[in-house]
Amino acid sequence: MRKWLLLTAAILLEVTATLSLRGALDHSALYVPVVVGYVGSFTVLALVLRAGLALGVAYGVWGASGVALTAILAALLFGDPLTGVMGLGIALVIAGVLCVELGAQSARARPAREEEAPS
């Protein structure tokens, strides 16, 4: 549970930094949360890996969630376009991450079954 909370924090830091980057074009003071957000995100992502979450799963969830949240929030905050095709792309990215997570769970279960099988 701890690793998923850390991953959520890493995602929120990265999304905040990215949205701040867009806002910093008009307000240069927003470069501070850009730097803090990106450094914090990568630091927390390293803690996620140290907590035992597989790299492919952690990075996949982090990247896909960041893309989806950033696109949605940029549309709400900055009026960026969010078309049906973009929504489909976000859904496909999320489906891909789910496939990676399911594959990782299957791979973790496989060694346990192999140990139980008689030789």
Secondary structure, DSSP 8 states (H G I E B T S, - for coil): -HHHHHHHHHHHHHHHHHHHHHHTTT-GGGHHHHHHHHHHHHHHHHHHHHTT--HHHHHHHHHHHHHHHHHHHHHHHH-----HHHHHHHHHHHHHHHHHHHHHHHHHHHHHHHHHS--
